[in-house]
Amino acid sequence: MTTLLPTSDRAVYLELVNTLYRQSPPIFLGNIAVAGLTVFLLWNQVPHPLLLGWATVIYLVTALRIAMVWRDLRGGAHPASATPRRCWRYVAWAGVSGCLWGAMGPLFFAPDNTIVTVYTCIVLAGMTGGSVASLSSFWPAYYVYALPTVLPFALRSFIHGTPLFSVLGVLSLFLLGVNLAYSRVVQRTVRDAIALRFENTALIRQLTEEKERAELANRSKSQFLAAASHDLRQPTHALGLYIAALRMAAQAPQIERAAIETLAGRLQSALQGMSQLLNVLLDISRLDAGVIQAEPRRFRLQERFEALENQFVQAAAAKGLRLKVRPTRAWLDTDPVLLQNILSNLLSNAVRYTERGRILLACRRRRGMLEICVTDTGIGIAADHFDRIFREFYQVENIARDREQGLGLGLAIVQRTADLIGARIALRSVVGKGSSFSVSLPYRHEPAAANPASVPVAPHRPGAGQRTVLVVDDDKQVLDGMSMLLASWGYAVLAARSREQAVAALEGGVPELVLTDFRLAADVTGIDVVRAVSAAMGAAVPAIIVTGDTSPQGINALNASGFPVLHKPLDPAALQAAIAARLDTPRPGAA
């Protein structure tokens, strides 16, 4: 059926047929009026039985067509599968109606009666011309109507053979050809208009969806920033209070060592809380920026289970919980580090939200997948929270934003990481009885290949002696603090606050390492500084870039640079190890 249409779009095809049905009432009204007028005008020109019989059949067929169309329109929307049947049913009745009107030619043919001849020509021309607009939305309907309407009269005129009727026959065929051609043009116009309407509707729907997504993203961003701002302000506020207390303690006549140690511990705790939040925000930014790439390899799952058990067994025991890790012989082909991060977040939540009972880490094969489950006997999660718990900063039982209960970012990272490695996250939970998170991954049953042995990496220690480090930061306080810290570790420090100062500082010594902030003044980056210093020295210099930038653009730029990156706030131990590692790495081109 669809081969009759110039387009294969089923929606357009359906609408063309619907248009055919909607435009039927004027045709029926015209049939009734013309048939009645014909009886009135030809009453004294045509035998009564013939005229009345013809009109009766016209009215009967028209009544049946009215009933068919009325039933179709009353039925409302029709499935696409019913379209061919509806279409051909209408075409068949249009053909019957055309045959009845075409019967006027041979039945009422009267060469000697001018009135009958002229009226017949007018009716046939009017019916074929007037039906172009109504039937052309689907051109086969017009063809099966117009051809039997005109051809019998034209054929009868040619058979009669007089010059006048031969001309009438030719004119009838010419008019038929013009109407058929015009019908195709109308059909293409209607089809294109319907297709354009559907395209506009689809475009409006797409724009509406994009607008809704943009508004949702904007609302989510605002909520994200508000929650992040709150969680960042809390440790910052605590730091301010502790610093004020430290100043008061320094002004006291006698400084108590225990009090200073207590304040230092609390300062360190507040700083760790801030660092934890910033690190988690960085993880989300790196996932969103696409910087983290999955590196799948074949590995034994039991190794990850053992590492997770060692990581959480003490925390579970401290709360009186029993952590059970069921051994497995399964092997997987995925990124082991990212998978362990997912399971680590799930186990961390299980320990945090379980007050008594046990936590189980196990896996099972299920329909060609390996399902790794983290099950607890904790507080449980109501079903209406299942979707929202994977959003940033959403916590079911932490409306007050108590950071002791977590940051509300773990499951957001779990979902993003699962998408990255192609895992499916599922949740089953009963409030008050516990929860079970499952991570499903494709599982192959063939024997595992030999697992390459891991090569232990010796820890790097800070270099002894006066090894020189060039420190670049446009913030004077940060620059001073970093210089003091490196000097306390035994390094000679060259300090600079800009790219130009960094190059000028080379006159005071030859740095073996550049430690630079990423975002500097005047739109200069740490990458620019390293390149300028290397160009001035005539050789590539090892470098470490420090940044607080979590934007996708900044993360991508740093990732593309190839330099090691440390994120603010810095962990002194991590900084010390990174510097030692870079100083122990031979320069490119060195013997």
Solvent accessible surface area in square Angstrom, and as a share of the most:
residue,aa,sasa,rsa
1,M,56,0.25
2,T,37,0.21
3,T,129,0.75
4,L,59,0.29
5,L,12,0.06
6,P,69,0.43
7,T,33,0.19
8,S,97,0.63
9,D,64,0.33
10,R,147,0.54
11,A,52,0.40
12,V,2,0.01
13,Y,6,0.02
14,L,38,0.19
15,E,23,0.10
16,L,0,0.00
17,V,0,0.00
18,N,32,0.17
19,T,13,0.08
20,L,0,0.00
21,Y,0,0.00
22,R,122,0.44
23,Q,67,0.30
24,S,0,0.00
25,P,69,0.43
26,P,88,0.55
27,I,16,0.08
28,F,9,0.04
29,L,126,0.63
30,G,26,0.25
31,N,1,0.01
32,I,71,0.36
33,A,61,0.47
34,V,36,0.20
35,A,0,0.00
36,G,30,0.28
37,L,90,0.45
38,T,0,0.00
39,V,30,0.17
40,F,154,0.64
41,L,78,0.39
42,L,0,0.00
43,W,92,0.32
44,N,132,0.68
45,Q,66,0.29
46,V,11,0.06
47,P,90,0.56
48,H,75,0.34
49,P,110,0.69
50,L,62,0.31
51,L,0,0.00
52,L,82,0.41
53,G,36,0.35
54,W,12,0.04
55,A,5,0.04
56,T,86,0.50
57,V,62,0.36
58,I,3,0.02
59,Y,82,0.31
60,L,106,0.53
61,V,14,0.08
62,T,3,0.02
63,A,54,0.42
64,L,82,0.41
65,R,2,0.01
66,I,70,0.36
67,A,56,0.43
68,M,24,0.11
69,V,5,0.03
70,W,147,0.52
71,R,190,0.69
72,D,9,0.05
73,L,80,0.40
74,R,177,0.64
75,G,52,0.50
76,G,43,0.41
77,A,107,0.83
78,H,48,0.21
79,P,86,0.54
80,A,56,0.43
81,S,98,0.63
82,A,9,0.07
83,T,2,0.01
84,P,46,0.29
85,R,151,0.55
86,R,5,0.02
87,C,0,0.00
88,W,108,0.38
89,R,86,0.32
90,Y,0,0.00
91,V,8,0.04
92,A,61,0.47
93,W,71,0.25
94,A,0,0.00
95,G,13,0.13
96,V,64,0.37
97,S,4,0.02
98,G,0,0.00
99,C,75,0.45
100,L,32,0.16
101,W,0,0.00
102,G,1,0.01
103,A,24,0.18
104,M,0,0.00
105,G,0,0.00
106,P,65,0.41
107,L,81,0.40
108,F,6,0.03
109,F,31,0.13
110,A,30,0.23
111,P,50,0.31
112,D,146,0.76
113,N,37,0.19
114,T,99,0.58
115,I,103,0.53
116,V,1,0.01
117,T,16,0.09
118,V,76,0.43
119,Y,24,0.09
120,T,4,0.02
121,C,34,0.20
122,I,109,0.55
123,V,10,0.06
124,L,8,0.04
125,A,37,0.29
126,G,43,0.41
127,M,21,0.10
128,T,0,0.00
129,G,34,0.32
130,G,55,0.52
131,S,7,0.04
132,V,5,0.03
133,A,73,0.56
134,S,14,0.09
135,L,1,0.01
136,S,0,0.00
137,S,2,0.01
138,F,0,0.00
139,W,43,0.15
140,P,10,0.06
141,A,0,0.00
142,Y,0,0.00
143,Y,51,0.20
144,V,51,0.30
145,Y,1,0.00
146,A,0,0.00
147,L,62,0.31
148,P,31,0.19
149,T,0,0.00
150,V,8,0.05
151,L,77,0.38
152,P,40,0.25
153,F,5,0.02
154,A,2,0.01
155,L,113,0.56
156,R,79,0.29
157,S,0,0.00
158,F,80,0.33
159,I,116,0.59
160,H,65,0.29
161,G,48,0.46
162,T,50,0.29
163,P,110,0.69
164,L,117,0.58
165,F,8,0.03
166,S,34,0.22
167,V,81,0.46
168,L,35,0.18
169,G,0,0.00
170,V,86,0.49
171,L,98,0.49
172,S,19,0.12
173,L,70,0.35
174,F,137,0.57
175,L,67,0.33
176,L,9,0.04
177,G,38,0.37
178,V,71,0.41
179,N,13,0.07
180,L,28,0.14
181,A,61,0.47
182,Y,123,0.47
183,S,0,0.00
184,R,70,0.25
185,V,72,0.42
186,V,26,0.15
187,Q,0,0.00
188,R,101,0.37
189,T,85,0.49
190,V,37,0.21
191,R,33,0.12
192,D,76,0.39
193,A,57,0.44
194,I,10,0.05
195,A,30,0.23
196,L,103,0.51
197,R,113,0.41
198,F,63,0.26
199,E,108,0.48
200,N,69,0.35
201,T,65,0.38
202,A,42,0.33
203,L,93,0.46
204,I,111,0.56
205,R,131,0.48
206,Q,99,0.44
207,L,107,0.53
208,T,61,0.35
209,E,75,0.34
210,E,79,0.35
211,K,124,0.53
212,E,99,0.44
213,R,127,0.46
214,A,61,0.47
215,E,70,0.31
216,L,96,0.48
217,A,61,0.47
218,N,95,0.49
219,R,127,0.46
220,S,50,0.32
221,K,123,0.52
222,S,61,0.39
223,Q,122,0.54
224,F,46,0.19
225,L,96,0.48
226,A,64,0.50
227,A,18,0.14
228,A,7,0.05
229,S,43,0.28
230,H,71,0.32
231,D,1,0.01
232,L,50,0.25
233,R,168,0.61
234,Q,80,0.35
235,P,1,0.00
236,T,73,0.42
237,H,115,0.51
238,A,23,0.18
239,L,34,0.17
240,G,40,0.39
241,L,103,0.51
242,Y,57,0.22
243,I,75,0.38
244,A,52,0.40
245,A,42,0.32
246,L,60,0.30
247,R,163,0.59
248,M,131,0.59
249,A,23,0.18
250,A,64,0.50
251,Q,139,0.62
252,A,41,0.32
253,P,142,0.89
254,Q,152,0.68
255,I,106,0.54
256,E,118,0.53
257,R,190,0.70
258,A,71,0.55
259,A,41,0.32
260,I,50,0.25
261,E,98,0.44
262,T,64,0.37
263,L,20,0.10
264,A,53,0.41
265,G,42,0.40
266,R,126,0.46
267,L,35,0.18
268,Q,91,0.40
269,S,70,0.45
270,A,10,0.08
271,L,69,0.34
272,Q,104,0.46
273,G,15,0.14
274,M,31,0.14
275,S,25,0.16
276,Q,93,0.41
277,L,2,0.01
278,L,48,0.24
279,N,66,0.34
280,V,27,0.15
281,L,22,0.11
282,L,11,0.05
283,D,50,0.26
284,I,7,0.04
285,S,21,0.14
286,R,80,0.29
287,L,25,0.13
288,D,85,0.44
289,A,19,0.15
290,G,35,0.33
291,V,19,0.11
292,I,32,0.16
293,Q,119,0.53
294,A,35,0.27
295,E,128,0.58
296,P,91,0.57
297,R,103,0.38
298,R,40,0.15
299,F,1,0.00
300,R,84,0.30
301,L,0,0.00
302,Q,26,0.12
303,E,62,0.28
304,R,45,0.17
305,F,0,0.00
306,E,76,0.34
307,A,39,0.31
308,L,0,0.00
309,E,62,0.28
310,N,110,0.57
311,Q,97,0.43
312,F,17,0.07
313,V,58,0.33
314,Q,135,0.60
315,A,46,0.36
316,A,1,0.00
317,A,62,0.48
318,A,90,0.69
319,K,73,0.31
320,G,64,0.61
321,L,11,0.06
322,R,140,0.51
323,L,20,0.10
324,K,75,0.32
325,V,19,0.11
326,R,111,0.41
327,P,104,0.65
328,T,20,0.12
329,R,227,0.83
330,A,6,0.05
331,W,51,0.18
332,L,2,0.01
333,D,63,0.33
334,T,8,0.05
335,D,9,0.05
336,P,5,0.03
337,V,88,0.51
338,L,15,0.08
339,L,0,0.00
340,Q,36,0.16
341,N,66,0.34
342,I,1,0.00
343,L,0,0.00
344,S,21,0.14
345,N,38,0.19
346,L,4,0.02
347,L,1,0.00
348,S,33,0.21
349,N,27,0.14
350,A,4,0.03
351,V,13,0.08
352,R,76,0.28
353,Y,54,0.21
354,T,0,0.00
355,E,115,0.51
356,R,192,0.70
357,G,42,0.41
358,R,86,0.31
359,I,0,0.00
360,L,20,0.10
361,L,0,0.00
362,A,7,0.06
363,C,27,0.16
364,R,113,0.41
365,R,150,0.55
366,R,97,0.35
367,R,204,0.75
368,G,48,0.46
369,M,45,0.20
370,L,2,0.01
371,E,13,0.06
372,I,0,0.00
373,C,17,0.10
374,V,3,0.01
375,T,47,0.27
376,D,17,0.09
377,T,61,0.35
378,G,8,0.08
379,I,69,0.35
380,G,8,0.08
381,I,24,0.12
382,A,35,0.27
383,A,80,0.62
384,D,97,0.51
385,H,38,0.17
386,F,52,0.22
387,D,121,0.62
388,R,79,0.29
389,I,8,0.04
390,F,39,0.16
391,R,133,0.49
392,E,44,0.20
393,F,16,0.07
394,Y,59,0.22
395,Q,25,0.11
396,V,40,0.23
397,E,107,0.48
398,N,6,0.03
399,I,160,0.81
400,A,91,0.71
401,R,42,0.15
402,D,60,0.31
403,R,80,0.29
404,E,153,0.68
405,Q,61,0.27
406,G,7,0.07
407,L,15,0.07
408,G,16,0.15
409,L,1,0.01
410,G,21,0.20
411,L,19,0.10
412,A,0,0.00
413,I,17,0.09
414,V,0,0.00
415,Q,57,0.25
416,R,62,0.23
417,T,4,0.02
418,A,0,0.00
419,D,95,0.49
420,L,62,0.31
421,I,24,0.12
422,G,54,0.52
423,A,11,0.09
424,R,139,0.51
425,I,27,0.14
426,A,41,0.32
427,L,26,0.13
428,R,112,0.41
429,S,26,0.17
430,V,88,0.50
431,V,97,0.56
432,G,58,0.56
433,K,154,0.65
434,G,8,0.08
435,S,9,0.06
436,S,13,0.08
437,F,15,0.06
438,S,0,0.00
439,V,0,0.00
440,S,4,0.03
441,L,3,0.02
442,P,88,0.55
443,Y,33,0.12
444,R,126,0.46
445,H,133,0.59
446,E,78,0.35
447,P,126,0.80
448,A,36,0.28
449,A,69,0.54
450,A,101,0.78
451,N,50,0.26
452,P,99,0.62
453,A,93,0.72
454,S,106,0.68
455,V,126,0.72
456,P,122,0.77
457,V,124,0.71
458,A,75,0.58
459,P,107,0.67
460,H,79,0.35
461,R,180,0.66
462,P,54,0.34
463,G,14,0.14
464,A,95,0.74
465,G,48,0.46
466,Q,135,0.60
467,R,62,0.23
468,T,21,0.12
469,V,0,0.00
470,L,0,0.00
471,V,4,0.02
472,V,1,0.00
473,D,10,0.05
474,D,44,0.23
475,D,67,0.35
476,K,117,0.49
477,Q,153,0.68
478,V,64,0.37
479,L,10,0.05
480,D,60,0.31
481,G,39,0.37
482,M,24,0.11
483,S,23,0.15
484,M,143,0.64
485,L,58,0.29
486,L,0,0.00
487,A,60,0.47
488,S,85,0.55
489,W,54,0.19
490,G,28,0.27
491,Y,6,0.02
492,A,30,0.23
493,V,41,0.23
494,L,29,0.14
495,A,55,0.43
496,A,1,0.01
497,R,102,0.37
498,S,32,0.21
499,R,83,0.30
500,E,114,0.51
501,Q,92,0.41
502,A,0,0.00
503,V,55,0.31
504,A,60,0.46
505,A,20,0.15
506,L,32,0.16
507,E,162,0.72
508,G,63,0.61
509,G,25,0.24
510,V,100,0.58
511,P,0,0.00
512,E,52,0.23
513,L,0,0.00
514,V,0,0.00
515,L,2,0.01
516,T,1,0.00
517,D,12,0.06
518,F,3,0.01
519,R,125,0.45
520,L,16,0.08
521,A,64,0.50
522,A,95,0.73
523,D,142,0.73
524,V,19,0.11
525,T,27,0.15
526,G,0,0.00
527,I,16,0.08
528,D,40,0.21
529,V,0,0.00
530,V,3,0.02
531,R,156,0.57
532,A,25,0.19
533,V,0,0.00
534,S,21,0.13
535,A,81,0.63
536,A,57,0.44
537,M,53,0.23
538,G,68,0.65
539,A,49,0.38
540,A,52,0.40
541,V,7,0.04
542,P,9,0.06
543,A,0,0.00
544,I,0,0.00
545,I,0,0.00
546,V,9,0.05
547,T,1,0.01
548,G,49,0.48
549,D,24,0.13
550,T,53,0.31
551,S,40,0.26
552,P,60,0.38
553,Q,132,0.59
554,G,1,0.01
555,I,8,0.04
556,N,68,0.35
557,A,44,0.34
558,L,6,0.03
559,N,94,0.48
560,A,89,0.69
561,S,28,0.18
562,G,67,0.64
563,F,48,0.20
564,P,48,0.30
565,V,42,0.24
566,L,31,0.15
567,H,45,0.20
568,K,72,0.31
569,P,31,0.20
570,L,42,0.21
571,D,83,0.43
572,P,69,0.43
573,A,67,0.52
574,A,48,0.37
575,L,2,0.01
576,Q,50,0.22
577,A,49,0.38
578,A,20,0.16
579,I,0,0.00
580,A,0,0.00
581,A,29,0.22
582,R,57,0.21
583,L,14,0.07
584,D,77,0.40
585,T,64,0.37
586,P,103,0.65
587,R,74,0.27
588,P,103,0.65
589,G,88,0.85
590,A,58,0.45
591,A,155,1.20
